[in-house]
């Protein structure tokens, strides 16, 4: 089945804070582009410093608290898909 016809996509997902062991590849609904947007197929990507720091923050407490309030206090609840521009609704 061609990529354009599939309803799901694979994505690197994090569901807990911690080491790279908390990452897994999962199936997610395919994004639907809005007006003036394009859907592109990515075959490979990288792990950025930001992705690493969000999982295991080594920041001062005054930075760590707002980050946890935004992403989730006990476990991440927002931006579960890693990578740039991967906002989940």
PDB file of N, CA, C and O in Angstrom, chain B, residues numbered from 101:
ATOM      1  N   UNK B 101       0.844  -1.171   0.000  1.00  0.00           N
ATOM      2  CA  UNK B 101       0.000   0.000   0.000  1.00  0.00           C
ATOM      3  C   UNK B 101       0.899   1.247   0.000  1.00  0.00           C
ATOM      4  O   UNK B 101       1.768   1.365   0.864  1.00  0.00           O
ATOM      5  N   UNK B 102       0.716   2.158  -0.926  1.00  0.00           N
ATOM      6  CA  UNK B 102       1.542   3.368  -0.958  1.00  0.00           C
ATOM      7  C   UNK B 102       1.370   4.203   0.297  1.00  0.00           C
ATOM      8  O   UNK B 102       0.342   4.131   0.971  1.00  0.00           O
ATOM      9  N   UNK B 103       2.396   5.001   0.606  1.00  0.00           N
ATOM     10  CA  UNK B 103       2.405   5.819   1.821  1.00  0.00           C
ATOM     11  C   UNK B 103       1.199   6.746   1.888  1.00  0.00           C
ATOM     12  O   UNK B 103       0.609   6.905   2.957  1.00  0.00           O
ATOM     13  N   UNK B 104       0.822   7.357   0.782  1.00  0.00           N
ATOM     14  CA  UNK B 104      -0.264   8.338   0.785  1.00  0.00           C
ATOM     15  C   UNK B 104      -1.600   7.713   1.177  1.00  0.00           C
ATOM     16  O   UNK B 104      -2.499   8.426   1.622  1.00  0.00           O
ATOM     17  N   UNK B 105      -1.748   6.407   1.024  1.00  0.00           N
ATOM     18  CA  UNK B 105      -3.019   5.756   1.309  1.00  0.00           C
ATOM     19  C   UNK B 105      -3.107   5.200   2.727  1.00  0.00           C
ATOM     20  O   UNK B 105      -4.195   4.830   3.167  1.00  0.00           O
ATOM     21  N   UNK B 106      -2.003   5.133   3.446  1.00  0.00           N
ATOM     22  CA  UNK B 106      -2.042   4.565   4.784  1.00  0.00           C
ATOM     23  C   UNK B 106      -2.689   5.539   5.759  1.00  0.00           C
ATOM     24  O   UNK B 106      -2.633   6.753   5.563  1.00  0.00           O
ATOM     25  N   UNK B 107      -3.295   5.012   6.795  1.00  0.00           N
ATOM     26  CA  UNK B 107      -3.952   5.830   7.808  1.00  0.00           C
ATOM     27  C   UNK B 107      -3.104   5.977   9.064  1.00  0.00           C
ATOM     28  O   UNK B 107      -3.444   6.759   9.952  1.00  0.00           O
ATOM     29  N   UNK B 108      -1.999   5.232   9.150  1.00  0.00           N
ATOM     30  CA  UNK B 108      -1.161   5.249  10.344  1.00  0.00           C
ATOM     31  C   UNK B 108       0.286   5.497   9.945  1.00  0.00           C
ATOM     32  O   UNK B 108       0.668   5.290   8.794  1.00  0.00           O
ATOM     33  N   UNK B 109       1.082   5.943  10.906  1.00  0.00           N
ATOM     34  CA  UNK B 109       2.509   6.156  10.685  1.00  0.00           C
ATOM     35  C   UNK B 109       3.276   5.636  11.890  1.00  0.00           C
ATOM     36  O   UNK B 109       2.718   5.493  12.978  1.00  0.00           O
ATOM     37  N   UNK B 110       4.551   5.355  11.690  1.00  0.00           N
ATOM     38  CA  UNK B 110       5.410   4.944  12.802  1.00  0.00           C
ATOM     39  C   UNK B 110       6.082   6.180  13.373  1.00  0.00           C
ATOM     40  O   UNK B 110       6.432   7.102  12.636  1.00  0.00           O
ATOM     41  N   UNK B 111       6.260   6.198  14.684  1.00  0.00           N
ATOM     42  CA  UNK B 111       6.891   7.341  15.332  1.00  0.00           C
ATOM     43  C   UNK B 111       7.609   6.886  16.593  1.00  0.00           C
ATOM     44  O   UNK B 111       7.203   5.922  17.242  1.00  0.00           O
ATOM     45  N   UNK B 112       8.694   7.600  16.932  1.00  0.00           N
ATOM     46  CA  UNK B 112       9.382   7.363  18.200  1.00  0.00           C
ATOM     47  C   UNK B 112       8.562   8.042  19.289  1.00  0.00           C
ATOM     48  O   UNK B 112       8.336   9.252  19.246  1.00  0.00           O
ATOM     49  N   UNK B 113       8.119   7.250  20.269  1.00  0.00           N
ATOM     50  CA  UNK B 113       7.215   7.738  21.304  1.00  0.00           C
ATOM     51  C   UNK B 113       7.870   7.548  22.665  1.00  0.00           C
ATOM     52  O   UNK B 113       8.532   6.537  22.900  1.00  0.00           O
ATOM     53  N   UNK B 114       7.688   8.517  23.564  1.00  0.00           N
ATOM     54  CA  UNK B 114       8.166   8.378  24.948  1.00  0.00           C
ATOM     55  C   UNK B 114       6.969   8.481  25.868  1.00  0.00           C
ATOM     56  O   UNK B 114       6.158   9.400  25.752  1.00  0.00           O
ATOM     57  N   UNK B 115       6.865   7.532  26.780  1.00  0.00           N
ATOM     58  CA  UNK B 115       5.722   7.484  27.696  1.00  0.00           C
ATOM     59  C   UNK B 115       6.152   7.559  29.150  1.00  0.00           C
ATOM     60  O   UNK B 115       5.322   7.424  30.049  1.00  0.00           O
ATOM     61  N   UNK B 116       7.450   7.776  29.394  1.00  0.00           N
ATOM     62  CA  UNK B 116       7.965   7.886  30.759  1.00  0.00           C
ATOM     63  C   UNK B 116       9.233   8.726  30.719  1.00  0.00           C
ATOM     64  O   UNK B 116       9.865   8.858  29.671  1.00  0.00           O
ATOM     65  N   UNK B 117       9.599   9.287  31.852  1.00  0.00           N
ATOM     66  CA  UNK B 117      10.865  10.001  31.966  1.00  0.00           C
ATOM     67  C   UNK B 117      11.965   8.988  32.232  1.00  0.00           C
ATOM     68  O   UNK B 117      11.733   7.983  32.905  1.00  0.00           O
ATOM     69  N   UNK B 118      13.158   9.242  31.712  1.00  0.00           N
ATOM     70  CA  UNK B 118      14.267   8.342  31.997  1.00  0.00           C
ATOM     71  C   UNK B 118      15.222   8.195  30.835  1.00  0.00           C
ATOM     72  O   UNK B 118      15.307   9.060  29.963  1.00  0.00           O
ATOM     73  N   UNK B 119      15.928   7.100  30.836  1.00  0.00           N
ATOM     74  CA  UNK B 119      16.969   6.806  29.852  1.00  0.00           C
ATOM     75  C   UNK B 119      16.352   6.498  28.482  1.00  0.00           C
ATOM     76  O   UNK B 119      15.128   6.446  28.358  1.00  0.00           O
ATOM     77  N   UNK B 120      17.176   6.296  27.463  1.00  0.00           N
ATOM     78  CA  UNK B 120      16.649   5.944  26.138  1.00  0.00           C
ATOM     79  C   UNK B 120      15.815   4.666  26.127  1.00  0.00           C
ATOM     80  O   UNK B 120      15.101   4.412  25.157  1.00  0.00           O
ATOM     81  N   UNK B 121      15.890   3.863  27.173  1.00  0.00           N
ATOM     82  CA  UNK B 121      15.094   2.636  27.235  1.00  0.00           C
ATOM     83  C   UNK B 121      13.593   2.909  27.283  1.00  0.00           C
ATOM     84  O   UNK B 121      12.801   2.014  26.989  1.00  0.00           O
ATOM     85  N   UNK B 122      13.188   4.121  27.646  1.00  0.00           N
ATOM     86  CA  UNK B 122      11.756   4.433  27.726  1.00  0.00           C
ATOM     87  C   UNK B 122      11.160   4.744  26.355  1.00  0.00           C
ATOM     88  O   UNK B 122       9.945   4.893  26.231  1.00  0.00           O
ATOM     89  N   UNK B 123      11.995   4.844  25.334  1.00  0.00           N
ATOM     90  CA  UNK B 123      11.519   5.117  23.983  1.00  0.00           C
ATOM     91  C   UNK B 123      11.082   3.835  23.301  1.00  0.00           C
ATOM     92  O   UNK B 123      11.644   2.766  23.542  1.00  0.00           O
ATOM     93  N   UNK B 124      10.081   3.949  22.454  1.00  0.00           N
ATOM     94  CA  UNK B 124       9.698   2.822  21.618  1.00  0.00           C
ATOM     95  C   UNK B 124       9.091   3.355  20.324  1.00  0.00           C
ATOM     96  O   UNK B 124       8.615   4.489  20.265  1.00  0.00           O
ATOM     97  N   UNK B 125       9.116   2.531  19.307  1.00  0.00           N
ATOM     98  CA  UNK B 125       8.501   2.892  18.035  1.00  0.00           C
ATOM     99  C   UNK B 125       7.068   2.386  18.078  1.00  0.00           C
ATOM    100  O   UNK B 125       6.810   1.206  18.315  1.00  0.00           O
ATOM    101  N   UNK B 126       6.149   3.302  17.844  1.00  0.00           N
ATOM    102  CA  UNK B 126       4.738   2.943  17.909  1.00  0.00           C
ATOM    103  C   UNK B 126       3.977   3.440  16.695  1.00  0.00           C
ATOM    104  O   UNK B 126       4.477   4.260  15.925  1.00  0.00           O
ATOM    105  N   UNK B 127       2.793   2.947  16.538  1.00  0.00           N
ATOM    106  CA  UNK B 127       1.906   3.373  15.459  1.00  0.00           C
ATOM    107  C   UNK B 127       1.065   4.545  15.947  1.00  0.00           C
ATOM    108  O   UNK B 127       0.534   4.512  17.057  1.00  0.00           O
ATOM    109  N   UNK B 128       0.944   5.565  15.131  1.00  0.00           N
ATOM    110  CA  UNK B 128       0.156   6.754  15.452  1.00  0.00           C
ATOM    111  C   UNK B 128      -0.721   7.093  14.252  1.00  0.00           C
ATOM    112  O   UNK B 128      -0.403   6.704  13.128  1.00  0.00           O
ATOM    113  N   UNK B 129      -1.815   7.808  14.473  1.00  0.00           N
ATOM    114  CA  UNK B 129      -2.601   8.273  13.322  1.00  0.00           C
ATOM    115  C   UNK B 129      -1.773   9.209  12.450  1.00  0.00           C
ATOM    116  O   UNK B 129      -1.005  10.025  12.959  1.00  0.00           O
ATOM    117  N   UNK B 130      -1.930   9.087  11.153  1.00  0.00           N
ATOM    118  CA  UNK B 130      -1.177   9.933  10.231  1.00  0.00           C
ATOM    119  C   UNK B 130      -1.684  11.366  10.335  1.00  0.00           C
ATOM    120  O   UNK B 130      -2.887  11.601  10.445  1.00  0.00           O
ATOM    121  N   UNK B 131      -0.765  12.314  10.299  1.00  0.00           N
ATOM    122  CA  UNK B 131      -1.132  13.727  10.326  1.00  0.00           C
ATOM    123  C   UNK B 131      -1.863  14.095   9.045  1.00  0.00           C
ATOM    124  O   UNK B 131      -1.595  13.546   7.977  1.00  0.00           O
ATOM    125  N   UNK B 132      -2.787  15.029   9.172  1.00  0.00           N
ATOM    126  CA  UNK B 132      -3.515  15.535   8.013  1.00  0.00           C
ATOM    127  C   UNK B 132      -3.088  16.984   7.804  1.00  0.00           C
ATOM    128  O   UNK B 132      -3.291  17.817   8.687  1.00  0.00           O
ATOM    129  N   UNK B 133      -2.501  17.298   6.656  1.00  0.00           N
ATOM    130  CA  UNK B 133      -2.047  18.671   6.435  1.00  0.00           C
ATOM    131  C   UNK B 133      -3.220  19.632   6.312  1.00  0.00           C
ATOM    132  O   UNK B 133      -4.271  19.293   5.769  1.00  0.00           O
ATOM    133  N   UNK B 134      -3.012  20.839   6.830  1.00  0.00           N
ATOM    134  CA  UNK B 134      -4.006  21.895   6.725  1.00  0.00           C
ATOM    135  C   UNK B 134      -3.720  22.707   5.465  1.00  0.00           C
ATOM    136  O   UNK B 134      -2.812  22.379   4.700  1.00  0.00           O
ATOM    137  N   UNK B 135      -4.484  23.749   5.256  1.00  0.00           N
ATOM    138  CA  UNK B 135      -4.280  24.620   4.104  1.00  0.00           C
ATOM    139  C   UNK B 135      -2.869  25.207   4.187  1.00  0.00           C
ATOM    140  O   UNK B 135      -2.423  25.620   5.257  1.00  0.00           O
ATOM    141  N   UNK B 136      -2.184  25.239   3.069  1.00  0.00           N
ATOM    142  CA  UNK B 136      -0.817  25.744   2.950  1.00  0.00           C
ATOM    143  C   UNK B 136       0.202  24.909   3.722  1.00  0.00           C
ATOM    144  O   UNK B 136       1.260  25.422   4.089  1.00  0.00           O
ATOM    145  N   UNK B 137      -0.088  23.662   3.971  1.00  0.00           N
ATOM    146  CA  UNK B 137       0.848  22.740   4.594  1.00  0.00           C
ATOM    147  C   UNK B 137       1.049  21.555   3.669  1.00  0.00           C
ATOM    148  O   UNK B 137       0.224  21.283   2.797  1.00  0.00           O
ATOM    149  N   UNK B 138       2.153  20.856   3.872  1.00  0.00           N
ATOM    150  CA  UNK B 138       2.461  19.673   3.068  1.00  0.00           C
ATOM    151  C   UNK B 138       2.792  18.517   4.001  1.00  0.00           C
ATOM    152  O   UNK B 138       3.363  18.720   5.073  1.00  0.00           O
ATOM    153  N   UNK B 139       2.439  17.331   3.600  1.00  0.00           N
ATOM    154  CA  UNK B 139       2.788  16.116   4.333  1.00  0.00           C
ATOM    155  C   UNK B 139       3.946  15.465   3.590  1.00  0.00           C
ATOM    156  O   UNK B 139       3.833  15.145   2.407  1.00  0.00           O
ATOM    157  N   UNK B 140       5.061  15.272   4.289  1.00  0.00           N
ATOM    158  CA  UNK B 140       6.231  14.672   3.658  1.00  0.00           C
ATOM    159  C   UNK B 140       6.575  13.370   4.366  1.00  0.00           C
ATOM    160  O   UNK B 140       6.262  13.185   5.542  1.00  0.00           O
ATOM    161  N   UNK B 141       7.210  12.493   3.649  1.00  0.00           N
ATOM    162  CA  UNK B 141       7.619  11.211   4.214  1.00  0.00           C
ATOM    163  C   UNK B 141       9.056  11.321   4.687  1.00  0.00           C
ATOM    164  O   UNK B 141       9.937  11.722   3.927  1.00  0.00           O
ATOM    165  N   UNK B 142       9.291  10.968   5.930  1.00  0.00           N
ATOM    166  CA  UNK B 142      10.627  10.989   6.514  1.00  0.00           C
ATOM    167  C   UNK B 142      11.103   9.546   6.623  1.00  0.00           C
ATOM    168  O   UNK B 142      10.420   8.706   7.209  1.00  0.00           O
ATOM    169  N   UNK B 143      12.253   9.262   6.071  1.00  0.00           N
ATOM    170  CA  UNK B 143      12.799   7.911   6.141  1.00  0.00           C
ATOM    171  C   UNK B 143      13.757   7.734   7.300  1.00  0.00           C
ATOM    172  O   UNK B 143      13.907   6.625   7.813  1.00  0.00           O
ATOM    173  N   UNK B 144      14.411   8.809   7.724  1.00  0.00           N
ATOM    174  CA  UNK B 144      15.362   8.745   8.834  1.00  0.00           C
ATOM    175  C   UNK B 144      15.408  10.115   9.505  1.00  0.00           C
ATOM    176  O   UNK B 144      15.158  11.140   8.870  1.00  0.00           O
ATOM    177  N   UNK B 145      15.726  10.117  10.775  1.00  0.00           N
ATOM    178  CA  UNK B 145      15.837  11.369  11.522  1.00  0.00           C
ATOM    179  C   UNK B 145      16.885  11.193  12.616  1.00  0.00           C
ATOM    180  O   UNK B 145      17.489  10.126  12.727  1.00  0.00           O
ATOM    181  N   UNK B 146      17.102  12.211  13.412  1.00  0.00           N
ATOM    182  CA  UNK B 146      18.096  12.147  14.468  1.00  0.00           C
ATOM    183  C   UNK B 146      17.453  12.401  15.822  1.00  0.00           C
ATOM    184  O   UNK B 146      16.332  12.902  15.914  1.00  0.00           O
ATOM    185  N   UNK B 147      18.172  12.053  16.850  1.00  0.00           N
ATOM    186  CA  UNK B 147      17.775  12.397  18.209  1.00  0.00           C
ATOM    187  C   UNK B 147      18.520  13.666  18.564  1.00  0.00           C
ATOM    188  O   UNK B 147      19.744  13.726  18.448  1.00  0.00           O
ATOM    189  N   UNK B 148      17.793  14.676  18.995  1.00  0.00           N
ATOM    190  CA  UNK B 148      18.418  15.954  19.315  1.00  0.00           C
ATOM    191  C   UNK B 148      18.703  16.061  20.806  1.00  0.00           C
ATOM    192  O   UNK B 148      18.210  15.265  21.605  1.00  0.00           O
ATOM    193  N   UNK B 149      19.498  17.045  21.163  1.00  0.00           N
ATOM    194  CA  UNK B 149      19.770  17.297  22.579  1.00  0.00           C
ATOM    195  C   UNK B 149      18.485  17.636  23.316  1.00  0.00           C
ATOM    196  O   UNK B 149      18.306  17.244  24.469  1.00  0.00           O
ATOM    197  N   UNK B 150      17.592  18.360  22.657  1.00  0.00           N
ATOM    198  CA  UNK B 150      16.316  18.704  23.283  1.00  0.00           C
ATOM    199  C   UNK B 150      15.473  17.479  23.610  1.00  0.00           C
ATOM    200  O   UNK B 150      14.839  17.428  24.664  1.00  0.00           O
ATOM    201  N   UNK B 151      15.461  16.489  22.715  1.00  0.00           N
ATOM    202  CA  UNK B 151      14.729  15.248  22.977  1.00  0.00           C
ATOM    203  C   UNK B 151      15.299  14.534  24.200  1.00  0.00           C
ATOM    204  O   UNK B 151      14.553  14.004  25.023  1.00  0.00           O
ATOM    205  N   UNK B 152      16.610  14.526  24.309  1.00  0.00           N
ATOM    206  CA  UNK B 152      17.269  13.881  25.436  1.00  0.00           C
ATOM    207  C   UNK B 152      17.004  14.625  26.737  1.00  0.00           C
ATOM    208  O   UNK B 152      16.728  14.008  27.766  1.00  0.00           O
ATOM    209  N   UNK B 153      17.086  15.931  26.691  1.00  0.00           N
ATOM    210  CA  UNK B 153      16.891  16.729  27.907  1.00  0.00           C
ATOM    211  C   UNK B 153      15.456  16.689  28.408  1.00  0.00           C
ATOM    212  O   UNK B 153      15.230  16.763  29.615  1.00  0.00           O
ATOM    213  N   UNK B 154      14.485  16.573  27.515  1.00  0.00           N
ATOM    214  CA  UNK B 154      13.091  16.492  27.951  1.00  0.00           C
ATOM    215  C   UNK B 154      12.815  15.191  28.701  1.00  0.00           C
ATOM    216  O   UNK B 154      12.003  15.171  29.626  1.00  0.00           O
ATOM    217  N   UNK B 155      13.480  14.110  28.313  1.00  0.00           N
ATOM    218  CA  UNK B 155      13.265  12.827  28.980  1.00  0.00           C
ATOM    219  C   UNK B 155      13.912  12.772  30.346  1.00  0.00           C
ATOM    220  O   UNK B 155      13.342  12.206  31.279  1.00  0.00           O
ATOM    221  N   UNK B 156      15.075  13.342  30.477  1.00  0.00           N
ATOM    222  CA  UNK B 156      15.827  13.261  31.714  1.00  0.00           C
ATOM    223  C   UNK B 156      16.419  14.626  32.036  1.00  0.00           C
ATOM    224  O   UNK B 156      17.624  14.830  31.885  1.00  0.00           O
ATOM    225  N   UNK B 157      15.586  15.561  32.479  1.00  0.00           N
ATOM    226  CA  UNK B 157      16.073  16.927  32.656  1.00  0.00           C
ATOM    227  C   UNK B 157      17.143  17.054  33.742  1.00  0.00           C
ATOM    228  O   UNK B 157      16.956  16.613  34.876  1.00  0.00           O
ATOM    229  N   UNK B 158      18.239  17.651  33.374  1.00  0.00           N
ATOM    230  CA  UNK B 158      19.335  17.936  34.300  1.00  0.00           C
ATOM    231  C   UNK B 158      19.428  19.452  34.474  1.00  0.00           C
ATOM    232  O   UNK B 158      20.511  20.035  34.419  1.00  0.00           O
ATOM    233  N   UNK B 159      18.287  20.063  34.682  1.00  0.00           N
ATOM    234  CA  UNK B 159      18.195  21.508  34.799  1.00  0.00           C
ATOM    235  C   UNK B 159      18.037  21.916  36.250  1.00  0.00           C
ATOM    236  O   UNK B 159      17.699  21.091  37.098  1.00  0.00           O
ATOM    237  N   UNK B 160      18.285  23.206  36.543  1.00  0.00           N
ATOM    238  CA  UNK B 160      17.986  23.694  37.888  1.00  0.00           C
ATOM    239  C   UNK B 160      16.490  23.555  38.177  1.00  0.00           C
ATOM    240  O   UNK B 160      15.673  23.500  37.257  1.00  0.00           O
ATOM    241  N   UNK B 161      16.149  23.500  39.436  1.00  0.00           N
ATOM    242  CA  UNK B 161      14.758  23.291  39.847  1.00  0.00           C
ATOM    243  C   UNK B 161      13.820  24.340  39.272  1.00  0.00           C
ATOM    244  O   UNK B 161      12.687  24.015  38.919  1.00  0.00           O
ATOM    245  N   UNK B 162      14.259  25.586  39.168  1.00  0.00           N
ATOM    246  CA  UNK B 162      13.394  26.642  38.658  1.00  0.00           C
ATOM    247  C   UNK B 162      13.064  26.465  37.182  1.00  0.00           C
ATOM    248  O   UNK B 162      12.097  27.058  36.704  1.00  0.00           O
ATOM    249  N   UNK B 163      13.824  25.680  36.453  1.00  0.00           N
ATOM    250  CA  UNK B 163      13.519  25.370  35.055  1.00  0.00           C
ATOM    251  C   UNK B 163      12.763  24.053  34.964  1.00  0.00           C
ATOM    252  O   UNK B 163      11.850  23.915  34.151  1.00  0.00           O
ATOM    253  N   UNK B 164      13.135  23.097  35.785  1.00  0.00           N
ATOM    254  CA  UNK B 164      12.538  21.762  35.744  1.00  0.00           C
ATOM    255  C   UNK B 164      11.050  21.770  36.097  1.00  0.00           C
ATOM    256  O   UNK B 164      10.268  21.037  35.490  1.00  0.00           O
ATOM    257  N   UNK B 165      10.648  22.596  37.080  1.00  0.00           N
ATOM    258  CA  UNK B 165       9.239  22.627  37.499  1.00  0.00           C
ATOM    259  C   UNK B 165       8.325  23.091  36.364  1.00  0.00           C
ATOM    260  O   UNK B 165       7.342  22.407  36.080  1.00  0.00           O
ATOM    261  N   UNK B 166       8.600  24.231  35.695  1.00  0.00           N
ATOM    262  CA  UNK B 166       7.726  24.611  34.580  1.00  0.00           C
ATOM    263  C   UNK B 166       7.718  23.586  33.443  1.00  0.00           C
ATOM    264  O   UNK B 166       6.684  23.368  32.812  1.00  0.00           O
ATOM    265  N   UNK B 167       8.879  22.951  33.180  1.00  0.00           N
ATOM    266  CA  UNK B 167       8.914  21.924  32.131  1.00  0.00           C
ATOM    267  C   UNK B 167       7.993  20.767  32.477  1.00  0.00           C
ATOM    268  O   UNK B 167       7.246  20.290  31.623  1.00  0.00           O
ATOM    269  N   UNK B 168       8.039  20.311  33.732  1.00  0.00           N
ATOM    270  CA  UNK B 168       7.178  19.196  34.139  1.00  0.00           C
ATOM    271  C   UNK B 168       5.709  19.605  34.158  1.00  0.00           C
ATOM    272  O   UNK B 168       4.839  18.790  33.852  1.00  0.00           O
ATOM    273  N   UNK B 169       5.423  20.844  34.511  1.00  0.00           N
ATOM    274  CA  UNK B 169       4.037  21.313  34.476  1.00  0.00           C
ATOM    275  C   UNK B 169       3.509  21.323  33.046  1.00  0.00           C
ATOM    276  O   UNK B 169       2.331  21.050  32.815  1.00  0.00           O
ATOM    277  N   UNK B 170       4.379  21.638  32.087  1.00  0.00           N
ATOM    278  CA  UNK B 170       3.967  21.668  30.681  1.00  0.00           C
ATOM    279  C   UNK B 170       3.824  20.271  30.095  1.00  0.00           C
ATOM    280  O   UNK B 170       2.826  19.977  29.437  1.00  0.00           O
ATOM    281  N   UNK B 171       4.808  19.407  30.325  1.00  0.00           N
ATOM    282  CA  UNK B 171       4.788  18.080  29.694  1.00  0.00           C
ATOM    283  C   UNK B 171       4.056  17.027  30.505  1.00  0.00           C
ATOM    284  O   UNK B 171       3.524  16.077  29.930  1.00  0.00           O
ATOM    285  N   UNK B 172       4.012  17.165  31.816  1.00  0.00           N
ATOM    286  CA  UNK B 172       3.374  16.188  32.692  1.00  0.00           C
ATOM    287  C   UNK B 172       4.225  15.989  33.932  1.00  0.00           C
ATOM    288  O   UNK B 172       5.443  15.840  33.835  1.00  0.00           O
ATOM    289  N   UNK B 173       3.598  15.987  35.083  1.00  0.00           N
ATOM    290  CA  UNK B 173       4.352  15.929  36.333  1.00  0.00           C
ATOM    291  C   UNK B 173       4.923  14.537  36.584  1.00  0.00           C
ATOM    292  O   UNK B 173       6.129  14.394  36.781  1.00  0.00           O
ATOM    293  N   UNK B 174       4.086  13.520  36.579  1.00  0.00           N
ATOM    294  CA  UNK B 174       4.528  12.149  36.862  1.00  0.00           C
ATOM    295  C   UNK B 174       5.062  11.461  35.608  1.00  0.00           C
ATOM    296  O   UNK B 174       6.114  10.824  35.644  1.00  0.00           O
ATOM    297  N   UNK B 175       4.338  11.592  34.508  1.00  0.00           N
ATOM    298  CA  UNK B 175       4.774  11.030  33.235  1.00  0.00           C
ATOM    299  C   UNK B 175       4.356  11.991  32.129  1.00  0.00           C
ATOM    300  O   UNK B 175       3.419  12.768  32.316  1.00  0.00           O
ATOM    301  N   UNK B 176       5.027  11.955  30.983  1.00  0.00           N
ATOM    302  CA  UNK B 176       4.707  12.897  29.907  1.00  0.00           C
ATOM    303  C   UNK B 176       3.303  12.675  29.366  1.00  0.00           C
ATOM    304  O   UNK B 176       2.873  11.541  29.152  1.00  0.00           O
ATOM    305  N   UNK B 177       2.603  13.773  29.149  1.00  0.00           N
ATOM    306  CA  UNK B 177       1.254  13.717  28.589  1.00  0.00           C
ATOM    307  C   UNK B 177       1.126  14.570  27.326  1.00  0.00           C
ATOM    308  O   UNK B 177       0.138  14.458  26.601  1.00  0.00           O
ATOM    309  N   UNK B 178       2.115  15.415  27.063  1.00  0.00           N
ATOM    310  CA  UNK B 178       2.129  16.261  25.867  1.00  0.00           C
ATOM    311  C   UNK B 178       3.372  15.959  25.058  1.00  0.00           C
ATOM    312  O   UNK B 178       4.388  15.520  25.595  1.00  0.00           O
ATOM    313  N   UNK B 179       3.280  16.199  23.768  1.00  0.00           N
ATOM    314  CA  UNK B 179       4.426  16.019  22.868  1.00  0.00           C
ATOM    315  C   UNK B 179       5.059  14.641  23.036  1.00  0.00           C
ATOM    316  O   UNK B 179       6.262  14.529  23.268  1.00  0.00           O
ATOM    317  N   UNK B 180       4.260  13.616  22.920  1.00  0.00           N
ATOM    318  CA  UNK B 180       4.756  12.251  23.111  1.00  0.00           C
ATOM    319  C   UNK B 180       5.588  11.759  21.934  1.00  0.00           C
ATOM    320  O   UNK B 180       6.348  10.800  22.072  1.00  0.00           O
ATOM    321  N   UNK B 181       5.455  12.399  20.790  1.00  0.00           N
ATOM    322  CA  UNK B 181       6.230  12.016  19.620  1.00  0.00           C
ATOM    323  C   UNK B 181       7.461  12.895  19.577  1.00  0.00           C
ATOM    324  O   UNK B 181       7.353  14.122  19.599  1.00  0.00           O
ATOM    325  N   UNK B 182       8.631  12.279  19.517  1.00  0.00           N
ATOM    326  CA  UNK B 182       9.879  13.031  19.498  1.00  0.00           C
ATOM    327  C   UNK B 182      10.125  13.622  18.120  1.00  0.00           C
ATOM    328  O   UNK B 182       9.658  13.099  17.108  1.00  0.00           O
ATOM    329  N   UNK B 183      10.863  14.717  18.102  1.00  0.00           N
ATOM    330  CA  UNK B 183      11.233  15.373  16.859  1.00  0.00           C
ATOM    331  C   UNK B 183      10.692  16.780  16.786  1.00  0.00           C
ATOM    332  O   UNK B 183       9.798  17.157  17.544  1.00  0.00           O
ATOM    333  N   UNK B 184      11.231  17.540  15.887  1.00  0.00           N
ATOM    334  CA  UNK B 184      10.852  18.932  15.731  1.00  0.00           C
ATOM    335  C   UNK B 184       9.454  19.056  15.130  1.00  0.00           C
ATOM    336  O   UNK B 184       9.133  18.398  14.141  1.00  0.00           O
ATOM    337  N   UNK B 185       8.640  19.894  15.730  1.00  0.00           N
ATOM    338  CA  UNK B 185       7.310  20.168  15.193  1.00  0.00           C
ATOM    339  C   UNK B 185       6.320  19.035  15.381  1.00  0.00           C
ATOM    340  O   UNK B 185       5.346  18.945  14.634  1.00  0.00           O
ATOM    341  N   UNK B 186       6.542  18.172  16.354  1.00  0.00           N
ATOM    342  CA  UNK B 186       5.656  17.031  16.541  1.00  0.00           C
ATOM    343  C   UNK B 186       4.680  17.293  17.675  1.00  0.00           C
ATOM    344  O   UNK B 186       4.713  16.606  18.696  1.00  0.00           O
ATOM    345  N   UNK B 187       3.830  18.263  17.505  1.00  0.00           N
ATOM    346  CA  UNK B 187       2.836  18.578  18.529  1.00  0.00           C
ATOM    347  C   UNK B 187       1.647  17.668  18.372  1.00  0.00           C
ATOM    348  O   UNK B 187       1.142  17.475  17.266  1.00  0.00           O
ATOM    349  N   UNK B 188       1.211  17.120  19.448  1.00  0.00           N
ATOM    350  CA  UNK B 188       0.076  16.215  19.453  1.00  0.00           C
ATOM    351  C   UNK B 188      -1.148  16.925  19.973  1.00  0.00           C
ATOM    352  O   UNK B 188      -1.058  17.712  20.915  1.00  0.00           O
ATOM    353  N   UNK B 189      -2.288  16.661  19.374  1.00  0.00           N
ATOM    354  CA  UNK B 189      -3.527  17.310  19.825  1.00  0.00           C
ATOM    355  C   UNK B 189      -4.328  16.374  20.680  1.00  0.00           C
ATOM    356  O   UNK B 189      -5.404  16.739  21.154  1.00  0.00           O
TER     357      UNK B 189
END
